[in-house]
Amino acid sequence: MDCTLAASQTIADSKRAFHQAFPHVIAPLYRRLADELLVELHLLSHQSRFEANGLFSVGLCTVFDTFSKGYRPEAQTEALFSALCSSNGFDAAKLRKTNALLVDQAKGKDLESLKSLLSSHSLNEGNHYSRLMAVGLMSLLKAATADATGTDTEAIVKQSKELAEGLGLPTDRVEKDLTLFGSNSERMDQAVELVEETIAAEKRKKERRLEEQAQRTSS
């Protein structure tokens, strides 16, 4: 993270840098994601007690990937993530690398082994907490329990809360942030599904019109 850049930037500077880095039209469904993450990263970059640790890296990647599902054109998705990060002094490639490494390390671990893995990514006393850390914790717990049967969302949130206490995260806020993330994720899935259904319906209508035109022409 480029602290010098972050400390000197206003939100207007961040938005300007973002639009220069990503000069593409963003569909309304994803515009809110871009705006909210841009502001969130801007505010975090101005927190002197904030550290972009492993949990933050996983959480940011998880939030972005969750809410950019169905983004078109798909080839621009990673450029969007990169622009959101770079416009606020964060290194997108480094964040992605940390995310991939931790998720891979978490796979197949039991709770005790996961605690050991995460101990070096705890929130130091006095450091600034971000909801993205809670999401990162939950994502790593999901990776560890991916093969477990009967592990529902409520159980994952409960386990995340239990792990959070040992990592210096505020447990009440973790529970609240994860519950909100879960409900927002469900709404986003429904919205993406609706958009895809609408596009498919329009495509079918267009194909039928073309078929009808071809039949009229041939007759």
Beta strands, then each sheet from edge to edge (+ up, - down):
end
